[in-house]
Amino acid sequence: MKRDIELLAPAGNLEKLKTAVLYGADAVYCGGYNFGLRAGADNFTLEDLQAGISYAHQHGSKVYLTLNMIPHNDDLAHLPEYLQELKDLALDAVIVADPGVFTLVKKYLPKMHIHISTQANNLNWASVNFWQEMGAERVILARELSQTEIEDIEAKTDTELEMFVHGAMCISYSGRCLLSNYLIGRDANRGDCAHSCRWKYHLVEEKRPDDYYPITENEQGTFIMNSRDLCLIEFLPEVIGTGVNSLKIEGRMKSVHYVATIINVYRQAIDAYLADPASYHFDPAWLEELEKVSHRSYTTGFFTGKPGPAGQRYESASYLRSYDFMGVVKSYDQAEKEALVEVRNKFFVNDLIEFAPPSQKPFSVTINYIIDQKTGEKIENAPHPKQLIKLPVQTEVKPGTILRREKEVK
C-alpha cells in the first residue's frame, strides 16, 4: 500500500490558496484565466499564480493548475500562447482531461508533470495504464467507483492515483453534462455550468399550457438530479487502505470558511490515522465541524456501493447553512489580548463568536467590545465587509484564523 497520503485542497483565488496551505493542505489546485472549468471562480492571473506558488512552496505545499476543459477548435487557438506564459512558473503539475490538450502540454511544456482529470472518466485499470504509458504522472479517478474497484485499479497499475473524498457531486457521469448548455447555452465542459440540475422543475401537460404542476416529493421520489454532497471522513481508514496517493477536496467556488474548515478536519483525521493506524478511532467532532459549512446533506457516493435513491436530497435543492462566516484574523496583539479581524459579516457587541484556528479545536468567545481600527473608538456593531476591527480574545490566535457565528434558529 502506498503510504504517502496527500491532502489536496481547492483554491478559487489567492486568499483561498493561502488559507488552504495555512490549514494543512499538502497541495492545492487552482485555475488560470482560461481552460480551467470554473468560469465562475475568481481564478488566477499570472501574477497571482506566481504569488501563490511562491507562498505554497515556502510552506512546503505544491500547486497544480487546471487545464481540464473539453475544448472546441476555437478554444485551442490561444492555448499554445497560454502554455508559453506558464513556462517560467514553478508549477508542480497541470491537470488535463483532453488528449489534444495533453499533446500540446507535452509539446510546449515537455518537463511539466501532467495529472489526468476526473473529466477523462477514468474508471478502470486499463485506462490508467494507458495514460501512464502516454507520460502522465497521476490519474484522478472518476467519482463513480467503489472501494473494491479502486483497490483493483491500484493493484494493477503503477502510477499515482487521486480520488475525491469530499464535496459536491454531479448527476452526470464524471461531470460530463450538456444540460446547462442545452437550456441556456452555458457549456459545463468549458467551465460555465449553470447547475441546471439543481433548478426547480414543473410538469406541463400539452393541452393545458398554463397549468404548472410542481414536482414534489412522494413515495416515488423527485429531485432526481439533486445529488447530496460527498463526505468520506468516516471511512478514512478504508480510503487510505485503497492505496491512493492523494485525497481531493472539491470546491474551487466555495468560501474561505469552507476551505479552512474542511481542510482542517481532514488534516486532523489523516494525521491521527497515520500516527497510529492500529489505535485510530473516528472523532464525531470532525463530522460536527463538517456540518458547519454550507453544504448539501452528505452521502458516501459510490465508495460504499451505488448510492441509489439515498444519494439524492429530495426536500430541497438549497444548501444547509447553520453558521455564518464572520471574518478572518489579520494579527494578534499579545499585550492587549486583542485580535485584529477583517469583517465578512456584521458583528455586534455580545455576539458569541467561534474561532477555528488551524490544527486546533474551535473555541468560543463572547465579544464584550468592538474597536474600529480606523478611528480607535469602541462601536456597537461592525457592519461593513473588509472593515478592520479589534476584538478581545484571551487565547492567542494565528493570522488567517477564521471566525464564525451560529445562525439563530427561526
Contacts in CASP RR format, 6 or more apart in sequence:
PFRMAT RR
TARGET T0000
AUTHOR 0000-0000-0000
METHOD contacts of the structure
MODEL  1
MKRDIELLAPAGNLEKLKTAVLYGADAVYCGGYNFGLRAGADNFTLEDLQ
AGISYAHQHGSKVYLTLNMIPHNDDLAHLPEYLQELKDLALDAVIVADPG
VFTLVKKYLPKMHIHISTQANNLNWASVNFWQEMGAERVILARELSQTEI
EDIEAKTDTELEMFVHGAMCISYSGRCLLSNYLIGRDANRGDCAHSCRWK
YHLVEEKRPDDYYPITENEQGTFIMNSRDLCLIEFLPEVIGTGVNSLKIE
GRMKSVHYVATIINVYRQAIDAYLADPASYHFDPAWLEELEKVSHRSYTT
GFFTGKPGPAGQRYESASYLRSYDFMGVVKSYDQAEKEALVEVRNKFFVN
DLIEFAPPSQKPFSVTINYIIDQKTGEKIENAPHPKQLIKLPVQTEVKPG
TILRREKEVK
1 240 0 8 1.000
1 241 0 8 1.000
1 243 0 8 1.000
2 154 0 8 1.000
2 243 0 8 1.000
2 244 0 8 1.000
2 245 0 8 1.000
3 274 0 8 1.000
4 245 0 8 1.000
5 240 0 8 1.000
5 245 0 8 1.000
5 246 0 8 1.000
5 247 0 8 1.000
5 270 0 8 1.000
5 274 0 8 1.000
6 26 0 8 1.000
6 27 0 8 1.000
6 162 0 8 1.000
6 245 0 8 1.000
6 246 0 8 1.000
6 247 0 8 1.000
7 24 0 8 1.000
7 25 0 8 1.000
7 26 0 8 1.000
7 27 0 8 1.000
7 246 0 8 1.000
7 247 0 8 1.000
7 249 0 8 1.000
7 263 0 8 1.000
7 266 0 8 1.000
7 267 0 8 1.000
7 270 0 8 1.000
8 25 0 8 1.000
8 26 0 8 1.000
8 27 0 8 1.000
8 28 0 8 1.000
8 29 0 8 1.000
8 64 0 8 1.000
8 162 0 8 1.000
8 246 0 8 1.000
8 247 0 8 1.000
8 248 0 8 1.000
8 249 0 8 1.000
9 20 0 8 1.000
9 21 0 8 1.000
9 23 0 8 1.000
9 24 0 8 1.000
9 25 0 8 1.000
9 27 0 8 1.000
9 28 0 8 1.000
9 29 0 8 1.000
9 249 0 8 1.000
9 259 0 8 1.000
9 262 0 8 1.000
9 263 0 8 1.000
10 16 0 8 1.000
10 20 0 8 1.000
10 28 0 8 1.000
10 29 0 8 1.000
10 30 0 8 1.000
10 249 0 8 1.000
10 250 0 8 1.000
10 251 0 8 1.000
10 252 0 8 1.000
10 254 0 8 1.000
10 259 0 8 1.000
11 17 0 8 1.000
11 20 0 8 1.000
11 28 0 8 1.000
11 29 0 8 1.000
11 30 0 8 1.000
11 252 0 8 1.000
11 259 0 8 1.000
12 30 0 8 1.000
12 31 0 8 1.000
12 38 0 8 1.000
12 41 0 8 1.000
12 42 0 8 1.000
12 43 0 8 1.000
12 44 0 8 1.000
12 251 0 8 1.000
12 252 0 8 1.000
12 253 0 8 1.000
13 30 0 8 1.000
13 41 0 8 1.000
13 42 0 8 1.000
13 43 0 8 1.000
13 44 0 8 1.000
13 48 0 8 1.000
14 44 0 8 1.000
14 48 0 8 1.000
14 51 0 8 1.000
14 52 0 8 1.000
15 256 0 8 1.000
16 252 0 8 1.000
16 256 0 8 1.000
16 259 0 8 1.000
17 28 0 8 1.000
17 30 0 8 1.000
17 52 0 8 1.000
17 55 0 8 1.000
17 56 0 8 1.000
17 63 0 8 1.000
18 52 0 8 1.000
18 55 0 8 1.000
18 400 0 8 1.000
19 256 0 8 1.000
19 259 0 8 1.000
19 260 0 8 1.000
19 263 0 8 1.000
19 400 0 8 1.000
19 402 0 8 1.000
20 28 0 8 1.000
20 61 0 8 1.000
20 259 0 8 1.000
20 260 0 8 1.000
20 263 0 8 1.000
21 28 0 8 1.000
21 55 0 8 1.000
21 56 0 8 1.000
21 59 0 8 1.000
21 61 0 8 1.000
22 59 0 8 1.000
22 260 0 8 1.000
22 358 0 8 1.000
22 398 0 8 1.000
22 400 0 8 1.000
23 259 0 8 1.000
23 260 0 8 1.000
23 263 0 8 1.000
23 264 0 8 1.000
23 267 0 8 1.000
23 358 0 8 1.000
23 359 0 8 1.000
24 61 0 8 1.000
24 263 0 8 1.000
24 264 0 8 1.000
24 267 0 8 1.000
24 358 0 8 1.000
24 359 0 8 1.000
25 61 0 8 1.000
25 263 0 8 1.000
25 267 0 8 1.000
26 61 0 8 1.000
26 62 0 8 1.000
27 56 0 8 1.000
27 61 0 8 1.000
27 62 0 8 1.000
27 63 0 8 1.000
27 64 0 8 1.000
27 92 0 8 1.000
27 246 0 8 1.000
28 56 0 8 1.000
28 61 0 8 1.000
28 62 0 8 1.000
28 63 0 8 1.000
28 64 0 8 1.000
29 63 0 8 1.000
29 64 0 8 1.000
29 65 0 8 1.000
29 66 0 8 1.000
29 95 0 8 1.000
29 248 0 8 1.000
29 252 0 8 1.000
30 43 0 8 1.000
30 44 0 8 1.000
30 49 0 8 1.000
30 63 0 8 1.000
30 64 0 8 1.000
30 65 0 8 1.000
30 66 0 8 1.000
30 252 0 8 1.000
31 38 0 8 1.000
31 41 0 8 1.000
31 43 0 8 1.000
31 44 0 8 1.000
31 65 0 8 1.000
31 66 0 8 1.000
31 252 0 8 1.000
32 43 0 8 1.000
32 44 0 8 1.000
32 45 0 8 1.000
32 49 0 8 1.000
32 65 0 8 1.000
32 66 0 8 1.000
33 43 0 8 1.000
33 44 0 8 1.000
33 45 0 8 1.000
34 78 0 8 1.000
34 82 0 8 1.000
35 66 0 8 1.000
35 67 0 8 1.000
35 68 0 8 1.000
35 69 0 8 1.000
35 71 0 8 1.000
35 75 0 8 1.000
35 79 0 8 1.000
35 82 0 8 1.000
35 101 0 8 1.000
36 43 0 8 1.000
36 66 0 8 1.000
36 67 0 8 1.000
36 68 0 8 1.000
36 69 0 8 1.000
36 191 0 8 1.000
37 66 0 8 1.000
37 68 0 8 1.000
37 69 0 8 1.000
37 119 0 8 1.000
37 189 0 8 1.000
37 190 0 8 1.000
37 191 0 8 1.000
38 66 0 8 1.000
38 191 0 8 1.000
38 252 0 8 1.000
38 253 0 8 1.000
39 190 0 8 1.000
39 191 0 8 1.000
39 192 0 8 1.000
40 191 0 8 1.000
40 192 0 8 1.000
40 253 0 8 1.000
41 252 0 8 1.000
41 253 0 8 1.000
44 52 0 8 1.000
46 85 0 8 1.000
46 89 0 8 1.000
49 63 0 8 1.000
49 65 0 8 1.000
49 89 0 8 1.000
49 91 0 8 1.000
50 89 0 8 1.000
52 63 0 8 1.000
53 63 0 8 1.000
53 89 0 8 1.000
53 90 0 8 1.000
53 91 0 8 1.000
56 62 0 8 1.000
56 63 0 8 1.000
57 63 0 8 1.000
57 90 0 8 1.000
62 92 0 8 1.000
62 93 0 8 1.000
63 91 0 8 1.000
63 92 0 8 1.000
64 91 0 8 1.000
64 92 0 8 1.000
64 93 0 8 1.000
64 94 0 8 1.000
64 95 0 8 1.000
64 115 0 8 1.000
65 86 0 8 1.000
65 91 0 8 1.000
65 93 0 8 1.000
65 94 0 8 1.000
65 95 0 8 1.000
66 94 0 8 1.000
66 95 0 8 1.000
66 117 0 8 1.000
67 94 0 8 1.000
67 95 0 8 1.000
67 96 0 8 1.000
67 101 0 8 1.000
67 105 0 8 1.000
68 95 0 8 1.000
68 96 0 8 1.000
68 97 0 8 1.000
68 98 0 8 1.000
68 117 0 8 1.000
68 119 0 8 1.000
69 75 0 8 1.000
69 97 0 8 1.000
69 98 0 8 1.000
69 101 0 8 1.000
69 189 0 8 1.000
69 190 0 8 1.000
69 191 0 8 1.000
70 97 0 8 1.000
70 98 0 8 1.000
70 119 0 8 1.000
70 176 0 8 1.000
70 189 0 8 1.000
70 190 0 8 1.000
71 79 0 8 1.000
71 98 0 8 1.000
71 100 0 8 1.000
71 101 0 8 1.000
71 190 0 8 1.000
72 190 0 8 1.000
75 190 0 8 1.000
76 100 0 8 1.000
76 101 0 8 1.000
76 104 0 8 1.000
79 101 0 8 1.000
79 104 0 8 1.000
80 104 0 8 1.000
80 108 0 8 1.000
83 104 0 8 1.000
83 105 0 8 1.000
83 108 0 8 1.000
83 109 0 8 1.000
84 108 0 8 1.000
86 94 0 8 1.000
86 109 0 8 1.000
86 112 0 8 1.000
87 108 0 8 1.000
87 109 0 8 1.000
91 112 0 8 1.000
92 113 0 8 1.000
93 112 0 8 1.000
93 113 0 8 1.000
93 114 0 8 1.000
93 115 0 8 1.000
93 137 0 8 1.000
93 138 0 8 1.000
94 105 0 8 1.000
94 109 0 8 1.000
94 112 0 8 1.000
94 113 0 8 1.000
94 114 0 8 1.000
94 115 0 8 1.000
95 114 0 8 1.000
95 115 0 8 1.000
95 116 0 8 1.000
95 117 0 8 1.000
95 140 0 8 1.000
96 102 0 8 1.000
96 105 0 8 1.000
96 114 0 8 1.000
96 115 0 8 1.000
96 116 0 8 1.000
96 117 0 8 1.000
96 120 0 8 1.000
97 116 0 8 1.000
97 117 0 8 1.000
97 118 0 8 1.000
97 119 0 8 1.000
97 120 0 8 1.000
98 120 0 8 1.000
102 114 0 8 1.000
102 116 0 8 1.000
102 134 0 8 1.000
102 136 0 8 1.000
105 112 0 8 1.000
105 114 0 8 1.000
106 114 0 8 1.000
106 135 0 8 1.000
113 137 0 8 1.000
113 138 0 8 1.000
114 135 0 8 1.000
114 136 0 8 1.000
114 137 0 8 1.000
114 138 0 8 1.000
115 136 0 8 1.000
115 137 0 8 1.000
115 138 0 8 1.000
115 139 0 8 1.000
115 140 0 8 1.000
115 160 0 8 1.000
115 162 0 8 1.000
116 122 0 8 1.000
116 131 0 8 1.000
116 136 0 8 1.000
116 138 0 8 1.000
116 139 0 8 1.000
116 140 0 8 1.000
117 140 0 8 1.000
118 140 0 8 1.000
118 141 0 8 1.000
118 142 0 8 1.000
118 143 0 8 1.000
118 164 0 8 1.000
118 174 0 8 1.000
118 175 0 8 1.000
119 174 0 8 1.000
119 175 0 8 1.000
119 176 0 8 1.000
119 189 0 8 1.000
120 127 0 8 1.000
120 131 0 8 1.000
120 139 0 8 1.000
120 140 0 8 1.000
120 174 0 8 1.000
121 127 0 8 1.000
121 142 0 8 1.000
121 173 0 8 1.000
121 174 0 8 1.000
121 176 0 8 1.000
122 128 0 8 1.000
122 131 0 8 1.000
122 139 0 8 1.000
122 140 0 8 1.000
122 141 0 8 1.000
122 142 0 8 1.000
123 141 0 8 1.000
123 142 0 8 1.000
123 144 0 8 1.000
123 145 0 8 1.000
123 149 0 8 1.000
124 153 0 8 1.000
125 152 0 8 1.000
125 153 0 8 1.000
125 155 0 8 1.000
125 156 0 8 1.000
125 157 0 8 1.000
127 139 0 8 1.000
128 139 0 8 1.000
128 141 0 8 1.000
128 153 0 8 1.000
128 157 0 8 1.000
128 159 0 8 1.000
128 161 0 8 1.000
129 156 0 8 1.000
129 157 0 8 1.000
129 159 0 8 1.000
131 139 0 8 1.000
131 159 0 8 1.000
132 139 0 8 1.000
132 157 0 8 1.000
132 158 0 8 1.000
132 159 0 8 1.000
136 159 0 8 1.000
137 159 0 8 1.000
137 160 0 8 1.000
138 159 0 8 1.000
138 160 0 8 1.000
138 161 0 8 1.000
138 162 0 8 1.000
138 245 0 8 1.000
138 246 0 8 1.000
139 157 0 8 1.000
139 159 0 8 1.000
139 160 0 8 1.000
139 161 0 8 1.000
139 162 0 8 1.000
140 161 0 8 1.000
140 162 0 8 1.000
140 163 0 8 1.000
140 248 0 8 1.000
141 150 0 8 1.000
141 153 0 8 1.000
141 161 0 8 1.000
141 162 0 8 1.000
141 163 0 8 1.000
141 164 0 8 1.000
141 244 0 8 1.000
142 173 0 8 1.000
142 174 0 8 1.000
143 164 0 8 1.000
143 169 0 8 1.000
143 170 0 8 1.000
143 174 0 8 1.000
143 230 0 8 1.000
143 301 0 8 1.000
143 302 0 8 1.000
144 173 0 8 1.000
144 174 0 8 1.000
144 302 0 8 1.000
145 153 0 8 1.000
145 163 0 8 1.000
145 302 0 8 1.000
145 303 0 8 1.000
146 302 0 8 1.000
146 303 0 8 1.000
146 304 0 8 1.000
146 305 0 8 1.000
146 306 0 8 1.000
147 235 0 8 1.000
147 238 0 8 1.000
147 239 0 8 1.000
147 242 0 8 1.000
147 303 0 8 1.000
147 304 0 8 1.000
147 305 0 8 1.000
150 161 0 8 1.000
150 163 0 8 1.000
150 242 0 8 1.000
150 243 0 8 1.000
150 244 0 8 1.000
150 303 0 8 1.000
151 241 0 8 1.000
151 242 0 8 1.000
151 243 0 8 1.000
153 161 0 8 1.000
154 161 0 8 1.000
154 242 0 8 1.000
154 243 0 8 1.000
154 244 0 8 1.000
160 245 0 8 1.000
160 246 0 8 1.000
161 243 0 8 1.000
161 244 0 8 1.000
161 245 0 8 1.000
161 246 0 8 1.000
162 244 0 8 1.000
162 245 0 8 1.000
162 246 0 8 1.000
162 247 0 8 1.000
162 248 0 8 1.000
163 239 0 8 1.000
163 242 0 8 1.000
163 244 0 8 1.000
163 246 0 8 1.000
163 247 0 8 1.000
163 248 0 8 1.000
164 230 0 8 1.000
164 248 0 8 1.000
164 249 0 8 1.000
164 250 0 8 1.000
165 230 0 8 1.000
165 231 0 8 1.000
165 232 0 8 1.000
165 233 0 8 1.000
165 236 0 8 1.000
165 239 0 8 1.000
165 247 0 8 1.000
165 248 0 8 1.000
165 249 0 8 1.000
165 266 0 8 1.000
166 229 0 8 1.000
166 230 0 8 1.000
166 231 0 8 1.000
166 232 0 8 1.000
166 233 0 8 1.000
166 249 0 8 1.000
166 250 0 8 1.000
166 262 0 8 1.000
166 266 0 8 1.000
166 290 0 8 1.000
167 229 0 8 1.000
167 230 0 8 1.000
167 231 0 8 1.000
167 249 0 8 1.000
167 250 0 8 1.000
167 251 0 8 1.000
167 262 0 8 1.000
167 295 0 8 1.000
168 227 0 8 1.000
168 229 0 8 1.000
168 230 0 8 1.000
168 250 0 8 1.000
168 251 0 8 1.000
168 296 0 8 1.000
169 227 0 8 1.000
169 228 0 8 1.000
169 229 0 8 1.000
169 230 0 8 1.000
169 299 0 8 1.000
169 301 0 8 1.000
169 311 0 8 1.000
170 177 0 8 1.000
170 197 0 8 1.000
170 227 0 8 1.000
171 177 0 8 1.000
171 197 0 8 1.000
171 224 0 8 1.000
171 225 0 8 1.000
171 226 0 8 1.000
171 227 0 8 1.000
172 179 0 8 1.000
172 188 0 8 1.000
172 197 0 8 1.000
175 188 0 8 1.000
176 188 0 8 1.000
176 189 0 8 1.000
177 188 0 8 1.000
177 189 0 8 1.000
177 193 0 8 1.000
177 197 0 8 1.000
178 188 0 8 1.000
178 189 0 8 1.000
179 188 0 8 1.000
179 196 0 8 1.000
179 197 0 8 1.000
180 186 0 8 1.000
180 187 0 8 1.000
180 188 0 8 1.000
180 192 0 8 1.000
180 193 0 8 1.000
180 194 0 8 1.000
180 195 0 8 1.000
180 196 0 8 1.000
181 187 0 8 1.000
181 188 0 8 1.000
181 189 0 8 1.000
183 194 0 8 1.000
183 196 0 8 1.000
184 194 0 8 1.000
184 196 0 8 1.000
186 192 0 8 1.000
186 193 0 8 1.000
186 194 0 8 1.000
187 193 0 8 1.000
197 225 0 8 1.000
197 226 0 8 1.000
197 227 0 8 1.000
198 225 0 8 1.000
198 226 0 8 1.000
198 317 0 8 1.000
199 317 0 8 1.000
200 214 0 8 1.000
200 215 0 8 1.000
200 317 0 8 1.000
201 215 0 8 1.000
202 212 0 8 1.000
202 213 0 8 1.000
202 214 0 8 1.000
202 215 0 8 1.000
203 212 0 8 1.000
203 213 0 8 1.000
203 214 0 8 1.000
203 215 0 8 1.000
204 211 0 8 1.000
204 212 0 8 1.000
204 213 0 8 1.000
205 211 0 8 1.000
205 213 0 8 1.000
215 222 0 8 1.000
215 223 0 8 1.000
216 222 0 8 1.000
217 223 0 8 1.000
217 314 0 8 1.000
217 315 0 8 1.000
221 309 0 8 1.000
221 314 0 8 1.000
222 314 0 8 1.000
223 312 0 8 1.000
223 313 0 8 1.000
223 314 0 8 1.000
223 315 0 8 1.000
223 316 0 8 1.000
223 317 0 8 1.000
224 312 0 8 1.000
225 312 0 8 1.000
226 296 0 8 1.000
226 312 0 8 1.000
226 313 0 8 1.000
226 314 0 8 1.000
226 317 0 8 1.000
227 296 0 8 1.000
227 299 0 8 1.000
227 311 0 8 1.000
227 312 0 8 1.000
227 313 0 8 1.000
228 296 0 8 1.000
228 297 0 8 1.000
228 298 0 8 1.000
228 299 0 8 1.000
228 301 0 8 1.000
228 307 0 8 1.000
228 311 0 8 1.000
228 312 0 8 1.000
228 313 0 8 1.000
229 295 0 8 1.000
229 296 0 8 1.000
229 297 0 8 1.000
229 298 0 8 1.000
229 299 0 8 1.000
230 250 0 8 1.000
230 298 0 8 1.000
230 299 0 8 1.000
230 300 0 8 1.000
230 301 0 8 1.000
231 287 0 8 1.000
231 290 0 8 1.000
231 298 0 8 1.000
231 299 0 8 1.000
231 300 0 8 1.000
232 239 0 8 1.000
232 300 0 8 1.000
232 303 0 8 1.000
233 265 0 8 1.000
233 266 0 8 1.000
233 269 0 8 1.000
233 282 0 8 1.000
233 286 0 8 1.000
233 287 0 8 1.000
233 290 0 8 1.000
234 282 0 8 1.000
234 287 0 8 1.000
234 300 0 8 1.000
235 300 0 8 1.000
235 303 0 8 1.000
235 304 0 8 1.000
236 266 0 8 1.000
236 269 0 8 1.000
236 270 0 8 1.000
236 273 0 8 1.000
236 282 0 8 1.000
237 273 0 8 1.000
237 277 0 8 1.000
237 280 0 8 1.000
238 303 0 8 1.000
239 247 0 8 1.000
239 303 0 8 1.000
240 247 0 8 1.000
240 270 0 8 1.000
240 273 0 8 1.000
240 274 0 8 1.000
247 266 0 8 1.000
247 270 0 8 1.000
249 259 0 8 1.000
249 262 0 8 1.000
249 263 0 8 1.000
249 266 0 8 1.000
251 258 0 8 1.000
251 259 0 8 1.000
254 293 0 8 1.000
254 294 0 8 1.000
255 293 0 8 1.000
255 294 0 8 1.000
255 325 0 8 1.000
256 325 0 8 1.000
256 328 0 8 1.000
256 402 0 8 1.000
257 293 0 8 1.000
257 294 0 8 1.000
257 323 0 8 1.000
257 325 0 8 1.000
257 402 0 8 1.000
257 404 0 8 1.000
258 293 0 8 1.000
258 294 0 8 1.000
260 356 0 8 1.000
260 358 0 8 1.000
260 402 0 8 1.000
261 289 0 8 1.000
261 290 0 8 1.000
261 292 0 8 1.000
261 293 0 8 1.000
261 356 0 8 1.000
261 402 0 8 1.000
262 290 0 8 1.000
262 293 0 8 1.000
264 289 0 8 1.000
264 356 0 8 1.000
264 358 0 8 1.000
264 359 0 8 1.000
265 286 0 8 1.000
265 289 0 8 1.000
265 290 0 8 1.000
267 359 0 8 1.000
268 283 0 8 1.000
268 286 0 8 1.000
268 359 0 8 1.000
269 282 0 8 1.000
269 283 0 8 1.000
269 286 0 8 1.000
272 280 0 8 1.000
272 283 0 8 1.000
273 280 0 8 1.000
285 361 0 8 1.000
289 356 0 8 1.000
289 362 0 8 1.000
290 298 0 8 1.000
291 320 0 8 1.000
291 322 0 8 1.000
292 322 0 8 1.000
292 323 0 8 1.000
292 404 0 8 1.000
293 323 0 8 1.000
294 319 0 8 1.000
294 320 0 8 1.000
294 321 0 8 1.000
295 319 0 8 1.000
295 320 0 8 1.000
296 313 0 8 1.000
296 319 0 8 1.000
296 320 0 8 1.000
297 313 0 8 1.000
297 320 0 8 1.000
299 307 0 8 1.000
299 310 0 8 1.000
299 311 0 8 1.000
300 307 0 8 1.000
301 307 0 8 1.000
301 311 0 8 1.000
321 407 0 8 1.000
322 406 0 8 1.000
322 407 0 8 1.000
323 354 0 8 1.000
323 404 0 8 1.000
323 405 0 8 1.000
323 406 0 8 1.000
323 407 0 8 1.000
324 345 0 8 1.000
324 404 0 8 1.000
324 405 0 8 1.000
324 406 0 8 1.000
324 407 0 8 1.000
325 344 0 8 1.000
325 345 0 8 1.000
325 402 0 8 1.000
325 403 0 8 1.000
325 404 0 8 1.000
326 341 0 8 1.000
326 343 0 8 1.000
326 344 0 8 1.000
326 345 0 8 1.000
326 347 0 8 1.000
326 353 0 8 1.000
326 403 0 8 1.000
326 404 0 8 1.000
326 405 0 8 1.000
327 341 0 8 1.000
327 342 0 8 1.000
327 343 0 8 1.000
327 344 0 8 1.000
327 345 0 8 1.000
327 402 0 8 1.000
327 403 0 8 1.000
327 404 0 8 1.000
328 341 0 8 1.000
328 342 0 8 1.000
328 344 0 8 1.000
328 400 0 8 1.000
328 401 0 8 1.000
328 402 0 8 1.000
328 403 0 8 1.000
329 339 0 8 1.000
329 340 0 8 1.000
329 341 0 8 1.000
329 355 0 8 1.000
329 397 0 8 1.000
329 398 0 8 1.000
329 399 0 8 1.000
329 400 0 8 1.000
329 401 0 8 1.000
329 402 0 8 1.000
329 403 0 8 1.000
330 340 0 8 1.000
330 341 0 8 1.000
330 342 0 8 1.000
330 388 0 8 1.000
330 399 0 8 1.000
330 400 0 8 1.000
331 339 0 8 1.000
331 340 0 8 1.000
331 399 0 8 1.000
332 338 0 8 1.000
332 339 0 8 1.000
332 340 0 8 1.000
332 393 0 8 1.000
332 396 0 8 1.000
332 397 0 8 1.000
332 398 0 8 1.000
332 399 0 8 1.000
333 339 0 8 1.000
333 340 0 8 1.000
333 390 0 8 1.000
334 396 0 8 1.000
336 390 0 8 1.000
337 392 0 8 1.000
337 393 0 8 1.000
337 394 0 8 1.000
338 371 0 8 1.000
338 390 0 8 1.000
338 391 0 8 1.000
338 392 0 8 1.000
338 393 0 8 1.000
339 390 0 8 1.000
339 391 0 8 1.000
339 393 0 8 1.000
339 397 0 8 1.000
339 401 0 8 1.000
340 373 0 8 1.000
340 388 0 8 1.000
340 389 0 8 1.000
340 390 0 8 1.000
341 388 0 8 1.000
341 389 0 8 1.000
341 390 0 8 1.000
341 391 0 8 1.000
341 403 0 8 1.000
342 386 0 8 1.000
342 387 0 8 1.000
342 388 0 8 1.000
343 382 0 8 1.000
343 383 0 8 1.000
343 384 0 8 1.000
343 385 0 8 1.000
343 386 0 8 1.000
343 387 0 8 1.000
343 388 0 8 1.000
343 389 0 8 1.000
344 385 0 8 1.000
345 385 0 8 1.000
345 405 0 8 1.000
346 381 0 8 1.000
346 382 0 8 1.000
346 383 0 8 1.000
347 353 0 8 1.000
347 367 0 8 1.000
347 370 0 8 1.000
347 381 0 8 1.000
347 382 0 8 1.000
347 389 0 8 1.000
347 391 0 8 1.000
348 367 0 8 1.000
348 380 0 8 1.000
348 381 0 8 1.000
349 367 0 8 1.000
349 368 0 8 1.000
349 369 0 8 1.000
349 370 0 8 1.000
349 380 0 8 1.000
349 381 0 8 1.000
350 366 0 8 1.000
350 367 0 8 1.000
350 368 0 8 1.000
351 366 0 8 1.000
351 367 0 8 1.000
351 405 0 8 1.000
352 364 0 8 1.000
352 365 0 8 1.000
352 366 0 8 1.000
352 367 0 8 1.000
352 405 0 8 1.000
352 406 0 8 1.000
353 364 0 8 1.000
353 365 0 8 1.000
353 366 0 8 1.000
353 367 0 8 1.000
353 391 0 8 1.000
353 403 0 8 1.000
353 404 0 8 1.000
353 405 0 8 1.000
354 362 0 8 1.000
354 363 0 8 1.000
354 364 0 8 1.000
354 365 0 8 1.000
354 403 0 8 1.000
354 404 0 8 1.000
354 405 0 8 1.000
354 406 0 8 1.000
355 362 0 8 1.000
355 363 0 8 1.000
355 364 0 8 1.000
355 365 0 8 1.000
355 393 0 8 1.000
355 395 0 8 1.000
355 397 0 8 1.000
355 401 0 8 1.000
355 402 0 8 1.000
355 403 0 8 1.000
356 362 0 8 1.000
356 401 0 8 1.000
356 402 0 8 1.000
356 403 0 8 1.000
356 404 0 8 1.000
357 397 0 8 1.000
357 398 0 8 1.000
357 401 0 8 1.000
358 398 0 8 1.000
358 400 0 8 1.000
358 401 0 8 1.000
363 395 0 8 1.000
365 391 0 8 1.000
365 392 0 8 1.000
365 393 0 8 1.000
365 394 0 8 1.000
367 391 0 8 1.000
367 392 0 8 1.000
368 392 0 8 1.000
369 378 0 8 1.000
369 391 0 8 1.000
369 392 0 8 1.000
370 378 0 8 1.000
370 379 0 8 1.000
370 380 0 8 1.000
370 381 0 8 1.000
370 382 0 8 1.000
370 389 0 8 1.000
370 390 0 8 1.000
370 391 0 8 1.000
371 377 0 8 1.000
371 378 0 8 1.000
371 379 0 8 1.000
371 389 0 8 1.000
371 390 0 8 1.000
371 391 0 8 1.000
372 378 0 8 1.000
372 379 0 8 1.000
372 382 0 8 1.000
372 387 0 8 1.000
372 388 0 8 1.000
372 389 0 8 1.000
373 387 0 8 1.000
373 388 0 8 1.000
373 389 0 8 1.000
373 390 0 8 1.000
374 388 0 8 1.000
379 389 0 8 1.000
382 389 0 8 1.000
END
